[in-house]
């Protein structure tokens, strides 16, 4: 999830990038480190606005800071 909790709670949406277990070596994939309850890669260029309440989303784990930083670095040339 890229958006802040205040935004998420205020509008009932969150801005997120999906995670897939199908690693393809795509340049915008960001690998998740081992030891997390989820595995695979973040698809940094697949930004989504998600109605987390309607999807009954649940918190699984916090993204490591280095993964979030890598995702944001890959996004920067796409949005600026």
Phi and psi restraints in degrees (range 20) as a CNS / XPLOR table:
assign (resid 1 and name C) (resid 2 and name N)
       (resid 2 and name CA) (resid 2 and name C) 1.0 -99.2 20.0 2
assign (resid 2 and name N) (resid 2 and name CA)
       (resid 2 and name C) (resid 3 and name N) 1.0 -25.9 20.0 2
assign (resid 2 and name C) (resid 3 and name N)
       (resid 3 and name CA) (resid 3 and name C) 1.0 -83.4 20.0 2
assign (resid 3 and name N) (resid 3 and name CA)
       (resid 3 and name C) (resid 4 and name N) 1.0 158.7 20.0 2
assign (resid 3 and name C) (resid 4 and name N)
       (resid 4 and name CA) (resid 4 and name C) 1.0 -79.0 20.0 2
assign (resid 4 and name N) (resid 4 and name CA)
       (resid 4 and name C) (resid 5 and name N) 1.0 152.7 20.0 2
assign (resid 4 and name C) (resid 5 and name N)
       (resid 5 and name CA) (resid 5 and name C) 1.0 -57.1 20.0 2
assign (resid 5 and name N) (resid 5 and name CA)
       (resid 5 and name C) (resid 6 and name N) 1.0 -36.4 20.0 2
assign (resid 5 and name C) (resid 6 and name N)
       (resid 6 and name CA) (resid 6 and name C) 1.0 -61.8 20.0 2
assign (resid 6 and name N) (resid 6 and name CA)
       (resid 6 and name C) (resid 7 and name N) 1.0 -43.4 20.0 2
assign (resid 6 and name C) (resid 7 and name N)
       (resid 7 and name CA) (resid 7 and name C) 1.0 -64.8 20.0 2
assign (resid 7 and name N) (resid 7 and name CA)
       (resid 7 and name C) (resid 8 and name N) 1.0 -48.3 20.0 2
assign (resid 7 and name C) (resid 8 and name N)
       (resid 8 and name CA) (resid 8 and name C) 1.0 -56.0 20.0 2
assign (resid 8 and name N) (resid 8 and name CA)
       (resid 8 and name C) (resid 9 and name N) 1.0 -46.3 20.0 2
assign (resid 8 and name C) (resid 9 and name N)
       (resid 9 and name CA) (resid 9 and name C) 1.0 -72.2 20.0 2
assign (resid 9 and name N) (resid 9 and name CA)
       (resid 9 and name C) (resid 10 and name N) 1.0 -34.1 20.0 2
assign (resid 9 and name C) (resid 10 and name N)
       (resid 10 and name CA) (resid 10 and name C) 1.0 -69.1 20.0 2
assign (resid 10 and name N) (resid 10 and name CA)
       (resid 10 and name C) (resid 11 and name N) 1.0 -39.6 20.0 2
assign (resid 10 and name C) (resid 11 and name N)
       (resid 11 and name CA) (resid 11 and name C) 1.0 -110.6 20.0 2
assign (resid 11 and name N) (resid 11 and name CA)
       (resid 11 and name C) (resid 12 and name N) 1.0 -8.1 20.0 2
assign (resid 11 and name C) (resid 12 and name N)
       (resid 12 and name CA) (resid 12 and name C) 1.0 75.4 20.0 2
assign (resid 12 and name N) (resid 12 and name CA)
       (resid 12 and name C) (resid 13 and name N) 1.0 14.8 20.0 2
assign (resid 12 and name C) (resid 13 and name N)
       (resid 13 and name CA) (resid 13 and name C) 1.0 -124.2 20.0 2
assign (resid 13 and name N) (resid 13 and name CA)
       (resid 13 and name C) (resid 14 and name N) 1.0 163.6 20.0 2
assign (resid 13 and name C) (resid 14 and name N)
       (resid 14 and name CA) (resid 14 and name C) 1.0 -138.7 20.0 2
assign (resid 14 and name N) (resid 14 and name CA)
       (resid 14 and name C) (resid 15 and name N) 1.0 156.0 20.0 2
assign (resid 14 and name C) (resid 15 and name N)
       (resid 15 and name CA) (resid 15 and name C) 1.0 -105.1 20.0 2
assign (resid 15 and name N) (resid 15 and name CA)
       (resid 15 and name C) (resid 16 and name N) 1.0 124.2 20.0 2
assign (resid 15 and name C) (resid 16 and name N)
       (resid 16 and name CA) (resid 16 and name C) 1.0 -145.0 20.0 2
assign (resid 16 and name N) (resid 16 and name CA)
       (resid 16 and name C) (resid 17 and name N) 1.0 164.5 20.0 2
assign (resid 16 and name C) (resid 17 and name N)
       (resid 17 and name CA) (resid 17 and name C) 1.0 -115.0 20.0 2
assign (resid 17 and name N) (resid 17 and name CA)
       (resid 17 and name C) (resid 18 and name N) 1.0 136.2 20.0 2
assign (resid 17 and name C) (resid 18 and name N)
       (resid 18 and name CA) (resid 18 and name C) 1.0 -72.3 20.0 2
assign (resid 18 and name N) (resid 18 and name CA)
       (resid 18 and name C) (resid 19 and name N) 1.0 159.5 20.0 2
assign (resid 18 and name C) (resid 19 and name N)
       (resid 19 and name CA) (resid 19 and name C) 1.0 -116.8 20.0 2
assign (resid 19 and name N) (resid 19 and name CA)
       (resid 19 and name C) (resid 20 and name N) 1.0 135.0 20.0 2
assign (resid 19 and name C) (resid 20 and name N)
       (resid 20 and name CA) (resid 20 and name C) 1.0 -126.3 20.0 2
assign (resid 20 and name N) (resid 20 and name CA)
       (resid 20 and name C) (resid 21 and name N) 1.0 150.8 20.0 2
assign (resid 20 and name C) (resid 21 and name N)
       (resid 21 and name CA) (resid 21 and name C) 1.0 -90.3 20.0 2
assign (resid 21 and name N) (resid 21 and name CA)
       (resid 21 and name C) (resid 22 and name N) 1.0 -6.1 20.0 2
assign (resid 21 and name C) (resid 22 and name N)
       (resid 22 and name CA) (resid 22 and name C) 1.0 -92.5 20.0 2
assign (resid 22 and name N) (resid 22 and name CA)
       (resid 22 and name C) (resid 23 and name N) 1.0 90.8 20.0 2
assign (resid 22 and name C) (resid 23 and name N)
       (resid 23 and name CA) (resid 23 and name C) 1.0 -78.4 20.0 2
assign (resid 23 and name N) (resid 23 and name CA)
       (resid 23 and name C) (resid 24 and name N) 1.0 124.1 20.0 2
assign (resid 23 and name C) (resid 24 and name N)
       (resid 24 and name CA) (resid 24 and name C) 1.0 -117.5 20.0 2
assign (resid 24 and name N) (resid 24 and name CA)
       (resid 24 and name C) (resid 25 and name N) 1.0 -4.5 20.0 2
assign (resid 24 and name C) (resid 25 and name N)
       (resid 25 and name CA) (resid 25 and name C) 1.0 79.3 20.0 2
assign (resid 25 and name N) (resid 25 and name CA)
       (resid 25 and name C) (resid 26 and name N) 1.0 18.5 20.0 2
assign (resid 25 and name C) (resid 26 and name N)
       (resid 26 and name CA) (resid 26 and name C) 1.0 -66.3 20.0 2
assign (resid 26 and name N) (resid 26 and name CA)
       (resid 26 and name C) (resid 27 and name N) 1.0 140.8 20.0 2
assign (resid 26 and name C) (resid 27 and name N)
       (resid 27 and name CA) (resid 27 and name C) 1.0 -60.2 20.0 2
assign (resid 27 and name N) (resid 27 and name CA)
       (resid 27 and name C) (resid 28 and name N) 1.0 -21.9 20.0 2
assign (resid 27 and name C) (resid 28 and name N)
       (resid 28 and name CA) (resid 28 and name C) 1.0 -98.8 20.0 2
assign (resid 28 and name N) (resid 28 and name CA)
       (resid 28 and name C) (resid 29 and name N) 1.0 10.1 20.0 2
assign (resid 28 and name C) (resid 29 and name N)
       (resid 29 and name CA) (resid 29 and name C) 1.0 -78.8 20.0 2
assign (resid 29 and name N) (resid 29 and name CA)
       (resid 29 and name C) (resid 30 and name N) 1.0 139.9 20.0 2
assign (resid 29 and name C) (resid 30 and name N)
       (resid 30 and name CA) (resid 30 and name C) 1.0 -123.5 20.0 2
assign (resid 30 and name N) (resid 30 and name CA)
       (resid 30 and name C) (resid 31 and name N) 1.0 117.0 20.0 2
assign (resid 30 and name C) (resid 31 and name N)
       (resid 31 and name CA) (resid 31 and name C) 1.0 -70.6 20.0 2
assign (resid 31 and name N) (resid 31 and name CA)
       (resid 31 and name C) (resid 32 and name N) 1.0 139.3 20.0 2
assign (resid 31 and name C) (resid 32 and name N)
       (resid 32 and name CA) (resid 32 and name C) 1.0 -87.9 20.0 2
assign (resid 32 and name N) (resid 32 and name CA)
       (resid 32 and name C) (resid 33 and name N) 1.0 138.8 20.0 2
assign (resid 32 and name C) (resid 33 and name N)
       (resid 33 and name CA) (resid 33 and name C) 1.0 -70.4 20.0 2
assign (resid 33 and name N) (resid 33 and name CA)
       (resid 33 and name C) (resid 34 and name N) 1.0 155.1 20.0 2
assign (resid 33 and name C) (resid 34 and name N)
       (resid 34 and name CA) (resid 34 and name C) 1.0 -67.7 20.0 2
assign (resid 34 and name N) (resid 34 and name CA)
       (resid 34 and name C) (resid 35 and name N) 1.0 157.9 20.0 2
assign (resid 34 and name C) (resid 35 and name N)
       (resid 35 and name CA) (resid 35 and name C) 1.0 98.6 20.0 2
assign (resid 35 and name N) (resid 35 and name CA)
       (resid 35 and name C) (resid 36 and name N) 1.0 -8.6 20.0 2
assign (resid 35 and name C) (resid 36 and name N)
       (resid 36 and name CA) (resid 36 and name C) 1.0 -88.4 20.0 2
assign (resid 36 and name N) (resid 36 and name CA)
       (resid 36 and name C) (resid 37 and name N) 1.0 158.0 20.0 2
assign (resid 36 and name C) (resid 37 and name N)
       (resid 37 and name CA) (resid 37 and name C) 1.0 -73.2 20.0 2
assign (resid 37 and name N) (resid 37 and name CA)
       (resid 37 and name C) (resid 38 and name N) 1.0 -8.3 20.0 2
assign (resid 37 and name C) (resid 38 and name N)
       (resid 38 and name CA) (resid 38 and name C) 1.0 -119.8 20.0 2
assign (resid 38 and name N) (resid 38 and name CA)
       (resid 38 and name C) (resid 39 and name N) 1.0 153.0 20.0 2
assign (resid 38 and name C) (resid 39 and name N)
       (resid 39 and name CA) (resid 39 and name C) 1.0 -137.1 20.0 2
assign (resid 39 and name N) (resid 39 and name CA)
       (resid 39 and name C) (resid 40 and name N) 1.0 160.2 20.0 2
assign (resid 39 and name C) (resid 40 and name N)
       (resid 40 and name CA) (resid 40 and name C) 1.0 122.2 20.0 2
assign (resid 40 and name N) (resid 40 and name CA)
       (resid 40 and name C) (resid 41 and name N) 1.0 -144.9 20.0 2
assign (resid 40 and name C) (resid 41 and name N)
       (resid 41 and name CA) (resid 41 and name C) 1.0 -133.3 20.0 2
assign (resid 41 and name N) (resid 41 and name CA)
       (resid 41 and name C) (resid 42 and name N) 1.0 148.2 20.0 2
assign (resid 41 and name C) (resid 42 and name N)
       (resid 42 and name CA) (resid 42 and name C) 1.0 -84.9 20.0 2
assign (resid 42 and name N) (resid 42 and name CA)
       (resid 42 and name C) (resid 43 and name N) 1.0 133.1 20.0 2
assign (resid 42 and name C) (resid 43 and name N)
       (resid 43 and name CA) (resid 43 and name C) 1.0 -93.2 20.0 2
assign (resid 43 and name N) (resid 43 and name CA)
       (resid 43 and name C) (resid 44 and name N) 1.0 91.7 20.0 2
assign (resid 43 and name C) (resid 44 and name N)
       (resid 44 and name CA) (resid 44 and name C) 1.0 -63.8 20.0 2
assign (resid 44 and name N) (resid 44 and name CA)
       (resid 44 and name C) (resid 45 and name N) 1.0 -25.0 20.0 2
assign (resid 44 and name C) (resid 45 and name N)
       (resid 45 and name CA) (resid 45 and name C) 1.0 -97.0 20.0 2
assign (resid 45 and name N) (resid 45 and name CA)
       (resid 45 and name C) (resid 46 and name N) 1.0 10.2 20.0 2
assign (resid 45 and name C) (resid 46 and name N)
       (resid 46 and name CA) (resid 46 and name C) 1.0 -107.6 20.0 2
assign (resid 46 and name N) (resid 46 and name CA)
       (resid 46 and name C) (resid 47 and name N) 1.0 54.4 20.0 2
assign (resid 46 and name C) (resid 47 and name N)
       (resid 47 and name CA) (resid 47 and name C) 1.0 -64.2 20.0 2
assign (resid 47 and name N) (resid 47 and name CA)
       (resid 47 and name C) (resid 48 and name N) 1.0 132.6 20.0 2
assign (resid 47 and name C) (resid 48 and name N)
       (resid 48 and name CA) (resid 48 and name C) 1.0 -129.5 20.0 2
assign (resid 48 and name N) (resid 48 and name CA)
       (resid 48 and name C) (resid 49 and name N) 1.0 146.1 20.0 2
assign (resid 48 and name C) (resid 49 and name N)
       (resid 49 and name CA) (resid 49 and name C) 1.0 -100.6 20.0 2
assign (resid 49 and name N) (resid 49 and name CA)
       (resid 49 and name C) (resid 50 and name N) 1.0 121.1 20.0 2
assign (resid 49 and name C) (resid 50 and name N)
       (resid 50 and name CA) (resid 50 and name C) 1.0 -120.4 20.0 2
assign (resid 50 and name N) (resid 50 and name CA)
       (resid 50 and name C) (resid 51 and name N) 1.0 132.5 20.0 2
assign (resid 50 and name C) (resid 51 and name N)
       (resid 51 and name CA) (resid 51 and name C) 1.0 -82.0 20.0 2
assign (resid 51 and name N) (resid 51 and name CA)
       (resid 51 and name C) (resid 52 and name N) 1.0 88.4 20.0 2
assign (resid 51 and name C) (resid 52 and name N)
       (resid 52 and name CA) (resid 52 and name C) 1.0 -65.3 20.0 2
assign (resid 52 and name N) (resid 52 and name CA)
       (resid 52 and name C) (resid 53 and name N) 1.0 -30.7 20.0 2
assign (resid 52 and name C) (resid 53 and name N)
       (resid 53 and name CA) (resid 53 and name C) 1.0 -70.2 20.0 2
assign (resid 53 and name N) (resid 53 and name CA)
       (resid 53 and name C) (resid 54 and name N) 1.0 -45.5 20.0 2
assign (resid 53 and name C) (resid 54 and name N)
       (resid 54 and name CA) (resid 54 and name C) 1.0 -64.8 20.0 2
assign (resid 54 and name N) (resid 54 and name CA)
       (resid 54 and name C) (resid 55 and name N) 1.0 -32.5 20.0 2
assign (resid 54 and name C) (resid 55 and name N)
       (resid 55 and name CA) (resid 55 and name C) 1.0 -85.2 20.0 2
assign (resid 55 and name N) (resid 55 and name CA)
       (resid 55 and name C) (resid 56 and name N) 1.0 -0.4 20.0 2
assign (resid 55 and name C) (resid 56 and name N)
       (resid 56 and name CA) (resid 56 and name C) 1.0 51.8 20.0 2
assign (resid 56 and name N) (resid 56 and name CA)
       (resid 56 and name C) (resid 57 and name N) 1.0 46.7 20.0 2
assign (resid 56 and name C) (resid 57 and name N)
       (resid 57 and name CA) (resid 57 and name C) 1.0 -66.8 20.0 2
assign (resid 57 and name N) (resid 57 and name CA)
       (resid 57 and name C) (resid 58 and name N) 1.0 149.3 20.0 2
assign (resid 57 and name C) (resid 58 and name N)
       (resid 58 and name CA) (resid 58 and name C) 1.0 -128.9 20.0 2
assign (resid 58 and name N) (resid 58 and name CA)
       (resid 58 and name C) (resid 59 and name N) 1.0 145.1 20.0 2
assign (resid 58 and name C) (resid 59 and name N)
       (resid 59 and name CA) (resid 59 and name C) 1.0 -69.5 20.0 2
assign (resid 59 and name N) (resid 59 and name CA)
       (resid 59 and name C) (resid 60 and name N) 1.0 129.4 20.0 2
assign (resid 59 and name C) (resid 60 and name N)
       (resid 60 and name CA) (resid 60 and name C) 1.0 -106.3 20.0 2
assign (resid 60 and name N) (resid 60 and name CA)
       (resid 60 and name C) (resid 61 and name N) 1.0 -52.7 20.0 2
assign (resid 60 and name C) (resid 61 and name N)
       (resid 61 and name CA) (resid 61 and name C) 1.0 -163.8 20.0 2
assign (resid 61 and name N) (resid 61 and name CA)
       (resid 61 and name C) (resid 62 and name N) 1.0 164.1 20.0 2
assign (resid 61 and name C) (resid 62 and name N)
       (resid 62 and name CA) (resid 62 and name C) 1.0 -85.4 20.0 2
assign (resid 62 and name N) (resid 62 and name CA)
       (resid 62 and name C) (resid 63 and name N) 1.0 139.6 20.0 2
assign (resid 62 and name C) (resid 63 and name N)
       (resid 63 and name CA) (resid 63 and name C) 1.0 -73.6 20.0 2
assign (resid 63 and name N) (resid 63 and name CA)
       (resid 63 and name C) (resid 64 and name N) 1.0 131.9 20.0 2
assign (resid 63 and name C) (resid 64 and name N)
       (resid 64 and name CA) (resid 64 and name C) 1.0 -59.6 20.0 2
assign (resid 64 and name N) (resid 64 and name CA)
       (resid 64 and name C) (resid 65 and name N) 1.0 143.0 20.0 2
assign (resid 64 and name C) (resid 65 and name N)
       (resid 65 and name CA) (resid 65 and name C) 1.0 -55.3 20.0 2
assign (resid 65 and name N) (resid 65 and name CA)
       (resid 65 and name C) (resid 66 and name N) 1.0 -39.2 20.0 2
assign (resid 65 and name C) (resid 66 and name N)
       (resid 66 and name CA) (resid 66 and name C) 1.0 -67.9 20.0 2
assign (resid 66 and name N) (resid 66 and name CA)
       (resid 66 and name C) (resid 67 and name N) 1.0 -30.9 20.0 2
assign (resid 66 and name C) (resid 67 and name N)
       (resid 67 and name CA) (resid 67 and name C) 1.0 -70.0 20.0 2
assign (resid 67 and name N) (resid 67 and name CA)
       (resid 67 and name C) (resid 68 and name N) 1.0 -46.9 20.0 2
assign (resid 67 and name C) (resid 68 and name N)
       (resid 68 and name CA) (resid 68 and name C) 1.0 -59.5 20.0 2
assign (resid 68 and name N) (resid 68 and name CA)
       (resid 68 and name C) (resid 69 and name N) 1.0 -43.1 20.0 2
assign (resid 68 and name C) (resid 69 and name N)
       (resid 69 and name CA) (resid 69 and name C) 1.0 -61.1 20.0 2
assign (resid 69 and name N) (resid 69 and name CA)
       (resid 69 and name C) (resid 70 and name N) 1.0 -42.8 20.0 2
assign (resid 69 and name C) (resid 70 and name N)
       (resid 70 and name CA) (resid 70 and name C) 1.0 -64.6 20.0 2
assign (resid 70 and name N) (resid 70 and name CA)
       (resid 70 and name C) (resid 71 and name N) 1.0 -42.5 20.0 2
assign (resid 70 and name C) (resid 71 and name N)
       (resid 71 and name CA) (resid 71 and name C) 1.0 -60.2 20.0 2
assign (resid 71 and name N) (resid 71 and name CA)
       (resid 71 and name C) (resid 72 and name N) 1.0 -47.8 20.0 2
assign (resid 71 and name C) (resid 72 and name N)
       (resid 72 and name CA) (resid 72 and name C) 1.0 -64.0 20.0 2
assign (resid 72 and name N) (resid 72 and name CA)
       (resid 72 and name C) (resid 73 and name N) 1.0 -36.2 20.0 2
assign (resid 72 and name C) (resid 73 and name N)
       (resid 73 and name CA) (resid 73 and name C) 1.0 -65.4 20.0 2
assign (resid 73 and name N) (resid 73 and name CA)
       (resid 73 and name C) (resid 74 and name N) 1.0 -36.8 20.0 2
assign (resid 73 and name C) (resid 74 and name N)
       (resid 74 and name CA) (resid 74 and name C) 1.0 -73.0 20.0 2
assign (resid 74 and name N) (resid 74 and name CA)
       (resid 74 and name C) (resid 75 and name N) 1.0 -29.1 20.0 2
assign (resid 74 and name C) (resid 75 and name N)
       (resid 75 and name CA) (resid 75 and name C) 1.0 -75.8 20.0 2
assign (resid 75 and name N) (resid 75 and name CA)
       (resid 75 and name C) (resid 76 and name N) 1.0 -33.3 20.0 2
assign (resid 75 and name C) (resid 76 and name N)
       (resid 76 and name CA) (resid 76 and name C) 1.0 -50.8 20.0 2
assign (resid 76 and name N) (resid 76 and name CA)
       (resid 76 and name C) (resid 77 and name N) 1.0 -50.5 20.0 2
assign (resid 76 and name C) (resid 77 and name N)
       (resid 77 and name CA) (resid 77 and name C) 1.0 -67.5 20.0 2
assign (resid 77 and name N) (resid 77 and name CA)
       (resid 77 and name C) (resid 78 and name N) 1.0 -16.8 20.0 2
assign (resid 77 and name C) (resid 78 and name N)
       (resid 78 and name CA) (resid 78 and name C) 1.0 -82.7 20.0 2
assign (resid 78 and name N) (resid 78 and name CA)
       (resid 78 and name C) (resid 79 and name N) 1.0 -25.1 20.0 2
assign (resid 78 and name C) (resid 79 and name N)
       (resid 79 and name CA) (resid 79 and name C) 1.0 -115.8 20.0 2
assign (resid 79 and name N) (resid 79 and name CA)
       (resid 79 and name C) (resid 80 and name N) 1.0 -7.7 20.0 2
